[in-house]
Amino acid sequence: MNRRELLSAVAGFAPICAMPIAAQAQTKAKPPEDKPFAEHFIALQLSDSDQKKQRLVLSVASNLQKSYGQDKIAIEVVAFGPGIDLLRAESENRALVDSLITQGVRFDVCGNTLDTIEHEIGKRPKINPHAIEVQVGVGQLLTLSEGGYTVIRP
């Protein structure tokens, strides 16, 4: 097969290969009940306990709120593994988290991570009472992604 034949064959497969991507890009998220006018849907992944990354996630959420307006964007921060440190009751970023919660940002904490910590140290960590426990953090990201959210790991 020469180069011209190869390119012709590849071009014939391109539309078939691109269809799932195009169909996925058109998936429109259903707005959460508390954000009925949301047009943009973002899930921010946090799986690191580094303070700089935690502040970056909070900054991204805040900047998105300012840019699009609180009613036009649904933001969900999903913390799992070491990332749950952001949502510990004694977190130094607690005031920022609470402020974003009052502005409509949702914070999810991984129940599996909490269970693992409880098993290792004998007690469950104290978590911000406004955080929503989900059974599997990564599963929550998958569900959000399949529901039309864009997952970002700042």
Secondary structure by P-SEA (a helix, b strand, c coil): ccaaaaaaaaaaaccccaaaaaaaaacccccccccccccbbbbbbbccccaaaaaaaaaaaaaaaaacccccbbbbbbbcccccccccccccaaaaaaaaaaabbbbbbbaaaaaaaaaaccccccccccbbbbccaaaaaaaaaaabbbbbcc
